Amino acid sequence: MVCCEEHQFTNNFFFRQLFDRDSCTYTYILADTNSKEAIIIDPVLELVERDVSLIKELKLNLLYCMNTHMHADHITGTGKLKELLPGCKSVISRCSGANADIVLDPNDRIKFGKHELIARPTPGHTNGCMTYILHEQGIAFTGDTLLIRGCGRTDFQEGNPETLYNSVHNEIFSLPDNFKLFPAHDYKGQTVTSVWEEKLYNLRLTKSLTEFIHIMNNLNLPYPKKMVDMEIDREAVISIGNINFTIKVVIKYPEMSSNPNLTTTVNVRNRPTISKKCNDLLDCNDIRMICSKTKQCQCASFHTWNNETTQCIVDVKKLLLWIRKSSSNEEETVKRASDFIVKQTETHTILIPTWNDFQEIKENGTQQVCIIVLPILFGIILFLYLVYYCLANKH
Ligand SMILES: N[C@@H](CCC(=O)N[C@@H](CSS)C(=O)NCC(=O)O)C(=O)O
């Protein structure tokens, strides 16, 4: 059965779907063939060179790097594209919380030549998910909200099955039946679907809301091969010797330096060891963590699990112990420690704790112990001796 008349692209419209085999991500390049103005949707960092060479070959003028949401499974190529093709602007929804040259509100428009994308919020996989619609071509880019016969998972980040269900039904299924839908991922080799097909055959979204929520809460999907870590940003005061320190634990996102325009978008490290439990302090090479609403986090040895927030919370004392215990390999210790920023309360100096810093802290503590405790001890001994001397002489 076929739905209805297929939309054909107009003559002045260029469309290219590109694929990343590692994360199964689709990147799209769209352009006006007359003006050569172009946009890219969901570029992947590792494949930016591929995208740039195509853009250059076709003599396109890249105006915007659009992101459908903050990806959990790969680093956006936006920052690198901006470096390689100066003039192009980063774009993401305001609700994503990421910094970009342009942050989109509902129904904002992005123009390239004679064409125009309209941004429609479709939260549920993340708060900031947006579907980009190109009405005149009859297409929409659904990001991770709607996948072919499926949908984005809702068990981490800011996922919420009910919100996702409403987004799809209200904002995507309300488009004309013959609109083609292009997702951000496909894991089975499919490339495109349509509103009509998904309304009929989507394995999850054709169900009632209650059934859908049940399905989503029991997907038990493995984590994506590449997984972005959540940010922890927490302060606590601890004492080493006599000095109080405010330890600020910040998961540093490597793309912050390389990608200042999309600071919170992504960080990624290969994470094949997710099922490994960190029992031993030295066992935990990876200082980061993964959280899930349905499963307990894989906490590192310096984390404690918080049931309320369903997060691994950094225990600063354990953290310091962990850094110090790694001392058998100083280079590695320094590397690990540099992921933390330590602020000394009194002076407010920010320092990256190297091994030497910790030795210094220990020594400072010891010095203070010597300066204060030893004279007191000496005084007590002298006092006791005098008492003894007086008592002895009295007799
Ligand atoms: N089974 C997949 C798992 C990858 C995955 O979790 N993908 C995300 C989008 S990237 S955060 C997702 O929402 N998936 C939904 C789904 O039903 O798969 C793999 O092969 O890696």
The ligand as a MOL file (V3000), in Angstrom:
LIG
                    3D

  0  0  0     0  0            999 V3000
M  V30 BEGIN CTAB
M  V30 COUNTS 21 20 0 0 0
M  V30 BEGIN ATOM
M  V30 1 N 21.1690 -0.0670 20.0860 0
M  V30 2 C 21.7820 1.1750 19.7330 0
M  V30 3 C 21.8650 2.0410 20.8920 0
M  V30 4 C 22.1690 3.4130 20.4580 0
M  V30 5 C 21.2640 4.4150 21.1170 0
M  V30 6 O 20.9960 4.3190 22.2700 0
M  V30 7 N 20.8100 5.3940 20.3330 0
M  V30 8 C 20.0200 6.4490 20.8610 0
M  V30 9 C 20.2370 7.6600 20.0460 0
M  V30 10 S 21.8320 8.2770 20.3140 0
M  V30 11 S 21.6820 8.9560 22.1390 0
M  V30 12 C 18.5690 6.1150 20.8750 0
M  V30 13 O 17.7860 6.9380 21.2620 0
M  V30 14 N 18.1980 4.9110 20.4430 0
M  V30 15 C 16.8550 4.5090 20.4530 0
M  V30 16 C 16.7400 3.0970 19.9910 0
M  V30 17 O 15.6240 2.5730 20.0510 0
M  V30 18 O 17.7600 2.5170 19.5880 0
M  V30 19 C 23.1400 0.8700 19.1070 0
M  V30 20 O 23.1230 0.0440 18.2190 0
M  V30 21 O 24.1870 1.4540 19.4220 0
M  V30 END ATOM
M  V30 BEGIN BOND
M  V30 1 1 1 2
M  V30 2 1 2 3
M  V30 3 1 2 19
M  V30 4 1 3 4
M  V30 5 1 4 5
M  V30 6 2 5 6
M  V30 7 1 5 7
M  V30 8 1 7 8
M  V30 9 1 8 9
M  V30 10 1 8 12
M  V30 11 1 9 10
M  V30 12 1 10 11
M  V30 13 2 12 13
M  V30 14 1 12 14
M  V30 15 1 14 15
M  V30 16 1 15 16
M  V30 17 2 16 17
M  V30 18 1 16 18
M  V30 19 2 19 20
M  V30 20 1 19 21
M  V30 END BOND
M  V30 END CTAB
M  END
